[in-house]
Amino acid sequence: MTSNSQLPYEFCKESDWNYSFITISGVKYIAYFVDYSVYHLDFDEVYTFNFEPEESTPHPIDPKIAATIVTILQEFFQSKERAMILVCDNIDGKENKRNRLFSRWYTNFKTKDILKFDASATTEEYQLYVSILLSSSHPRKEKLIAAFYELVKNEFYPVE
């Protein structure tokens, strides 16, 4: 039996790479994918993912947001052999909190079909946590994982 908090919100696919949904408290979220191929020659069909409330007003913790995001990501991985780079940015100093949240979601919703590899980088300007997620059967899995770690070593600047 699935509890209500584990069911996703109904979401709207605005375009191939953009989604939206509204929480029970009326907060509208946008979720979107961005082509990441400019960062490495091997990053064909690799995207970064982000989601955020449309407005930056305080909002309550809502477990259905996680279920909705996971459902959107499952759709992303089912339609084609793709990989996703997740960047926990430091724009507001909450990168570590984001990293822990996404790791918890991955553990709670994990399927054996999606692999996750993590890394971080610290420079004078920032601390970033990043992950690559891809299908366990992805035909270019080893090449993409190597390219991911090469990007990390290059402090997330595009690799020529």
C-alpha positions in Angstrom: 0.0 0.0 0.0 1.4 3.4 -1.0 0.9 6.4 1.3 -0.4 9.7 -0.1 3.0 11.3 0.6 4.6 8.8 -1.8 2.3 9.7 -4.7 3.6 12.4 -7.0 1.8 15.6 -7.8 0.2 15.8 -11.2 2.7 17.6 -13.4 2.5 19.3 -16.7 5.1 18.7 -19.4 5.5 22.2 -20.8 8.0 21.1 -23.5 10.6 18.3 -24.0 12.7 19.6 -21.2 10.4 21.7 -19.0 7.9 20.6 -16.4 5.7 22.3 -13.8 3.6 21.3 -10.9 1.7 22.9 -8.0 1.9 21.7 -4.5 -1.0 21.4 -2.1 0.1 24.7 -0.5 -0.2 26.4 -3.9 3.5 26.7 -4.6 4.3 26.3 -8.3 7.5 24.5 -9.1 9.4 24.4 -12.4 11.7 21.5 -13.2 13.9 21.6 -16.3 16.8 19.9 -18.1 19.6 21.8 -19.9 21.9 20.3 -22.5 25.4 19.7 -20.9 27.2 18.6 -24.1 29.3 21.8 -24.2 31.2 20.6 -21.1 32.8 17.5 -22.6 33.1 15.9 -26.0 31.7 12.7 -24.6 28.6 14.3 -23.2 26.2 13.6 -26.0 22.7 13.1 -24.5 23.9 14.4 -21.1 21.8 17.0 -19.3 21.8 18.9 -16.1 18.6 19.1 -14.1 17.2 21.8 -11.8 13.9 22.5 -10.1 12.8 25.4 -8.0 9.8 27.2 -6.8 8.6 29.9 -9.2 8.7 32.5 -6.5 11.2 32.6 -3.7 8.7 32.8 -0.8 9.0 30.5 2.2 7.1 27.2 1.7 6.5 24.2 3.9 8.4 20.9 3.6 6.4 18.6 1.4 7.4 14.9 0.8 5.3 14.8 -2.4 7.8 17.1 -4.1 10.4 14.3 -3.9 8.0 11.8 -5.4 7.2 14.2 -8.2 10.8 15.0 -9.0 11.6 11.2 -9.0 8.7 10.6 -11.4 10.0 13.3 -13.8 13.5 11.8 -13.6 12.1 8.3 -14.3 10.4 9.6 -17.4 13.6 11.2 -18.5 15.6 8.0 -18.2 13.0 5.8 -19.8 12.6 7.6 -23.1 16.3 7.4 -24.3 19.8 6.3 -23.2 20.7 9.5 -21.4 22.8 10.7 -18.4 22.2 13.5 -16.0 24.6 15.7 -14.1 23.3 17.0 -10.9 25.0 20.1 -9.5 24.3 21.3 -6.0 25.1 24.9 -6.4 26.4 27.2 -3.7 24.5 30.3 -4.7 22.9 30.5 -1.2 25.4 28.5 0.9 23.1 25.4 1.0 25.1 23.2 -1.3 25.8 20.6 1.4 22.1 20.5 2.4 21.1 19.9 -1.2 23.7 17.2 -1.6 22.3 15.4 1.5 18.7 15.8 0.3 19.4 14.4 -3.2 21.4 11.5 -1.7 18.5 10.7 0.6 16.0 10.8 -2.3 18.3 8.5 -4.4 18.5 6.0 -1.5 14.7 6.2 -0.7 13.6 5.9 -4.4 16.5 3.9 -5.7 16.0 1.4 -8.5 18.7 -1.0 -9.6 18.5 0.5 -13.1 20.0 3.9 -12.2 23.6 4.3 -11.0 24.8 7.4 -9.2 28.4 8.6 -8.9 29.3 11.5 -6.6 32.2 14.0 -6.5 32.9 17.4 -5.1 35.4 20.2 -5.7 36.6 23.0 -3.5 38.3 26.1 -4.9 38.9 29.5 -3.5 35.6 30.7 -4.9 33.2 27.8 -4.2 32.4 24.3 -2.9 30.4 22.2 -5.3 28.8 18.8 -5.0 28.0 17.0 -8.2 26.7 13.6 -9.3 26.2 11.8 -12.5 23.2 9.5 -12.9 22.8 7.0 -15.7 21.3 3.8 -16.6 23.2 0.7 -15.4 22.8 -0.6 -19.0 23.9 2.6 -20.7 26.2 1.5 -23.6 28.7 4.3 -23.0 28.6 4.0 -19.2 32.3 3.7 -18.6 33.1 6.5 -21.0 30.6 8.9 -19.4 31.8 8.1 -15.9 35.4 8.8 -16.9 34.3 12.1 -18.6 32.5 13.1 -15.5 35.5 12.6 -13.3 37.7 14.4 -15.8 35.3 17.4 -15.6 35.5 17.3 -11.8 39.3 17.3 -12.0 39.1 20.3 -14.3 37.0 22.2 -11.6 33.9 22.0 -13.8 35.3 24.1 -16.6 34.5 22.7 -20.0 37.0 20.0 -21.2 38.2 20.5 -24.7 
